[in-house]
Amino acid sequence: MSTVDTAGSHAPRRVVTGHTPEGVSVVVFDGPVPVSRHLPEDGVHFHEIWNTEGAPARITAVEADEPTERTLAVPPPTRGTKIRINEFAPGFLDERGLQSPVHRTASVDYGIVVEGEITLVLDDSEVTLKAGDVVVQRGTDHAWANRGDVVAKVVFVLVDGEFDEALAATLPGGLDGLMHGGPRD
């Protein structure tokens, strides 16, 4: 796979370590991430780095399957984690000034801005995050918007979560509106 996809995004390098059957620490993968997806209508690239299923995460000598080669889904697997890099190109805002659909997931998401700036849009406010800023997004209805003139690159680490029953009862529509699939499902 090329490190540059057809839309010009550079797939990040991923180094994955593991063990031989004898327990020796080794590098099992060193190269571009095997899964990068482009949503041209949104101006967003998803670079899937890794994910785990269940907790605690199972550590084996050698991974049997590539954990990122699955359908693009925003939330992590049940009791699992996901790390991805999203690149938000400028100039892809809809009539509401948003680049992503408004969505909510049952997860705690750590977003680390590494390049550019991105605006987090919540029900009652907006926060613009710049390179070096970190957001802890805790199951809130939200959307993203790159209102600048350069690509905003954000590393997201997603951890499966569960809503407190009292909080879920206060949410408009309860938990019926949770995103379970990809960004446009």
VEXVOPA-580989 format. One record per residue (C-alpha): residue in three letters; residue number from 1; x, y, z. Coordinates in steps of 0.25 Angstrom, whole numbers, plus 5000, padded with zeros to 4 digits. Layout:
+-----+-----+------+------+------+
: res :   n :    x :    y :    z :
+-----+-----+------+------+------+
: ALA : NUM :    X :    Y :    Z :
...
+-----+-----+------+------+------+
# end
This chain:
+-----+-----+------+------+------+
: res :   n :    x :    y :    z :
+-----+-----+------+------+------+
: MET :   1 : 5000 : 5000 : 5000 :
: SER :   2 : 5005 : 5014 : 4997 :
: THR :   3 : 5007 : 5024 : 5008 :
: VAL :   4 : 4999 : 5034 : 5000 :
: ASP :   5 : 4984 : 5031 : 4997 :
: THR :   6 : 4977 : 5037 : 4984 :
: ALA :   7 : 4972 : 5049 : 4992 :
: GLY :   8 : 4986 : 5053 : 4996 :
: SER :   9 : 4986 : 5049 : 5011 :
: HIS :  10 : 4998 : 5043 : 5016 :
: ALA :  11 : 4996 : 5030 : 5024 :
: PRO :  12 : 5003 : 5030 : 5037 :
: ARG :  13 : 5014 : 5020 : 5040 :
: ARG :  14 : 5010 : 5010 : 5050 :
: VAL :  15 : 5020 : 5001 : 5058 :
: VAL :  16 : 5014 : 4989 : 5065 :
: THR :  17 : 5021 : 4981 : 5075 :
: GLY :  18 : 5019 : 4967 : 5079 :
: HIS :  19 : 5026 : 4954 : 5084 :
: THR :  20 : 5032 : 4942 : 5077 :
: PRO :  21 : 5026 : 4928 : 5082 :
: GLU :  22 : 5038 : 4928 : 5091 :
: GLY :  23 : 5035 : 4941 : 5098 :
: VAL :  24 : 5045 : 4950 : 5091 :
: SER :  25 : 5040 : 4965 : 5088 :
: VAL :  26 : 5040 : 4968 : 5073 :
: VAL :  27 : 5034 : 4978 : 5064 :
: VAL :  28 : 5023 : 4971 : 5056 :
: PHE :  29 : 5019 : 4982 : 5047 :
: ASP :  30 : 5026 : 4995 : 5043 :
: GLY :  31 : 5020 : 5003 : 5032 :
: PRO :  32 : 5007 : 5011 : 5027 :
: VAL :  33 : 4994 : 5008 : 5034 :
: PRO :  34 : 4987 : 4997 : 5026 :
: VAL :  35 : 4974 : 5004 : 5027 :
: SER :  36 : 4971 : 5018 : 5023 :
: ARG :  37 : 4958 : 5023 : 5018 :
: HIS :  38 : 4954 : 5036 : 5012 :
: LEU :  39 : 4940 : 5042 : 5012 :
: PRO :  40 : 4941 : 5052 : 5001 :
: GLU :  41 : 4928 : 5059 : 5003 :
: ASP :  42 : 4932 : 5062 : 5018 :
: GLY :  43 : 4947 : 5065 : 5015 :
: VAL :  44 : 4951 : 5055 : 5025 :
: HIS :  45 : 4961 : 5044 : 5025 :
: PHE :  46 : 4961 : 5033 : 5036 :
: HIS :  47 : 4974 : 5026 : 5039 :
: GLU :  48 : 4971 : 5014 : 5047 :
: ILE :  49 : 4983 : 5011 : 5056 :
: TRP :  50 : 4979 : 5000 : 5065 :
: ASN :  51 : 4967 : 4995 : 5074 :
: THR :  52 : 4965 : 4985 : 5085 :
: GLU :  53 : 4952 : 4976 : 5088 :
: GLY :  54 : 4949 : 4974 : 5103 :
: ALA :  55 : 4956 : 4978 : 5115 :
: PRO :  56 : 4966 : 4975 : 5120 :
: ALA :  57 : 4972 : 4975 : 5106 :
: ARG :  58 : 4977 : 4961 : 5102 :
: ILE :  59 : 4992 : 4961 : 5099 :
: THR :  60 : 4997 : 4949 : 5090 :
: ALA :  61 : 5010 : 4946 : 5084 :
: VAL :  62 : 5006 : 4950 : 5070 :
: GLU :  63 : 4993 : 4956 : 5066 :
: ALA :  64 : 4984 : 4946 : 5058 :
: ASP :  65 : 4976 : 4957 : 5051 :
: GLU :  66 : 4978 : 4971 : 5047 :
: PRO :  67 : 4969 : 4978 : 5057 :
: THR :  68 : 4967 : 4990 : 5048 :
: GLU :  69 : 4962 : 4983 : 5035 :
: ARG :  70 : 4947 : 4984 : 5039 :
: THR :  71 : 4935 : 4993 : 5035 :
: LEU :  72 : 4938 : 5007 : 5039 :
: ALA :  73 : 4931 : 5010 : 5052 :
: VAL :  74 : 4932 : 5022 : 5061 :
: PRO :  75 : 4931 : 5016 : 5074 :
: PRO :  76 : 4941 : 5005 : 5079 :
: PRO :  77 : 4937 : 4991 : 5081 :
: THR :  78 : 4929 : 4986 : 5094 :
: ARG :  79 : 4938 : 4988 : 5106 :
: GLY :  80 : 4949 : 4992 : 5096 :
: THR :  81 : 4958 : 5003 : 5091 :
: LYS :  82 : 4961 : 5010 : 5078 :
: ILE :  83 : 4972 : 5019 : 5073 :
: ARG :  84 : 4971 : 5027 : 5060 :
: ILE :  85 : 4976 : 5039 : 5054 :
: ASN :  86 : 4966 : 5048 : 5047 :
: GLU :  87 : 4970 : 5059 : 5037 :
: PHE :  88 : 4959 : 5070 : 5035 :
: ALA :  89 : 4961 : 5077 : 5022 :
: PRO :  90 : 4957 : 5092 : 5022 :
: GLY :  91 : 4945 : 5097 : 5013 :
: PHE :  92 : 4936 : 5085 : 5015 :
: LEU :  93 : 4925 : 5092 : 5024 :
: ASP :  94 : 4910 : 5089 : 5022 :
: GLU :  95 : 4899 : 5100 : 5023 :
: ARG :  96 : 4900 : 5099 : 5039 :
: GLY :  97 : 4915 : 5101 : 5039 :
: LEU :  98 : 4918 : 5087 : 5042 :
: GLN :  99 : 4928 : 5077 : 5036 :
: SER : 100 : 4923 : 5064 : 5043 :
: PRO : 101 : 4909 : 5060 : 5046 :
: VAL : 102 : 4904 : 5063 : 5061 :
: HIS : 103 : 4906 : 5050 : 5068 :
: ARG : 104 : 4907 : 5043 : 5082 :
: THR : 105 : 4914 : 5031 : 5085 :
: ALA : 106 : 4915 : 5023 : 5098 :
: SER : 107 : 4930 : 5025 : 5100 :
: VAL : 108 : 4940 : 5034 : 5106 :
: ASP : 109 : 4948 : 5040 : 5095 :
: TYR : 110 : 4962 : 5047 : 5097 :
: GLY : 111 : 4965 : 5056 : 5085 :
: ILE : 112 : 4979 : 5062 : 5084 :
: VAL : 113 : 4980 : 5072 : 5073 :
: VAL : 114 : 4994 : 5071 : 5066 :
: GLU : 115 : 4993 : 5080 : 5055 :
: GLY : 116 : 4984 : 5092 : 5051 :
: GLU : 117 : 4971 : 5095 : 5059 :
: ILE : 118 : 4957 : 5089 : 5060 :
: THR : 119 : 4944 : 5094 : 5066 :
: LEU : 120 : 4936 : 5085 : 5075 :
: VAL : 121 : 4922 : 5088 : 5074 :
: LEU : 122 : 4913 : 5085 : 5086 :
: ASP : 123 : 4898 : 5087 : 5089 :
: ASP : 124 : 4901 : 5100 : 5096 :
: SER : 125 : 4915 : 5105 : 5092 :
: GLU : 126 : 4927 : 5103 : 5083 :
: VAL : 127 : 4941 : 5102 : 5087 :
: THR : 128 : 4953 : 5104 : 5077 :
: LEU : 129 : 4964 : 5094 : 5080 :
: LYS : 130 : 4979 : 5097 : 5074 :
: ALA : 131 : 4991 : 5088 : 5073 :
: GLY : 132 : 4995 : 5083 : 5087 :
: ASP : 133 : 4981 : 5084 : 5092 :
: VAL : 134 : 4974 : 5072 : 5098 :
: VAL : 135 : 4959 : 5070 : 5099 :
: VAL : 136 : 4952 : 5059 : 5107 :
: GLN : 137 : 4939 : 5056 : 5101 :
: ARG : 138 : 4929 : 5049 : 5110 :
: GLY : 139 : 4917 : 5044 : 5102 :
: THR : 140 : 4912 : 5057 : 5098 :
: ASP : 141 : 4905 : 5061 : 5086 :
: HIS : 142 : 4915 : 5068 : 5077 :
: ALA : 143 : 4920 : 5071 : 5064 :
: TRP : 144 : 4934 : 5076 : 5058 :
: ALA : 145 : 4937 : 5087 : 5048 :
: ASN : 146 : 4950 : 5092 : 5042 :
: ARG : 147 : 4948 : 5106 : 5040 :
: GLY : 148 : 4962 : 5110 : 5037 :
: ASP : 149 : 4970 : 5109 : 5025 :
: VAL : 150 : 4979 : 5097 : 5027 :
: VAL : 151 : 4977 : 5082 : 5030 :
: ALA : 152 : 4973 : 5079 : 5045 :
: LYS : 153 : 4980 : 5066 : 5050 :
: VAL : 154 : 4974 : 5060 : 5062 :
: VAL : 155 : 4978 : 5047 : 5069 :
: PHE : 156 : 4966 : 5041 : 5076 :
: VAL : 157 : 4967 : 5030 : 5086 :
: LEU : 158 : 4953 : 5024 : 5089 :
: VAL : 159 : 4949 : 5016 : 5101 :
: ASP : 160 : 4936 : 5008 : 5101 :
: GLY : 161 : 4927 : 5014 : 5112 :
: GLU : 162 : 4913 : 5012 : 5118 :
: PHE : 163 : 4903 : 5023 : 5122 :
: ASP : 164 : 4899 : 5025 : 5136 :
: GLU : 165 : 4884 : 5022 : 5136 :
: ALA : 166 : 4881 : 5035 : 5143 :
: LEU : 167 : 4888 : 5043 : 5132 :
: ALA : 168 : 4882 : 5034 : 5121 :
: ALA : 169 : 4868 : 5038 : 5126 :
: THR : 170 : 4871 : 5053 : 5124 :
: LEU : 171 : 4876 : 5052 : 5110 :
: PRO : 172 : 4866 : 5056 : 5099 :
: GLY : 173 : 4862 : 5043 : 5093 :
: GLY : 174 : 4869 : 5035 : 5103 :
: LEU : 175 : 4880 : 5026 : 5097 :
: ASP : 176 : 4872 : 5024 : 5084 :
: GLY : 177 : 4881 : 5033 : 5076 :
: LEU : 178 : 4894 : 5027 : 5080 :
: MET : 179 : 4903 : 5025 : 5068 :
: HIS : 180 : 4907 : 5010 : 5066 :
: GLY : 181 : 4912 : 5010 : 5052 :
: GLY : 182 : 4921 : 5019 : 5043 :
: PRO : 183 : 4920 : 5034 : 5042 :
: ARG : 184 : 4909 : 5034 : 5032 :
: ASP : 185 : 4901 : 5022 : 5036 :
+-----+-----+------+------+------+
# end
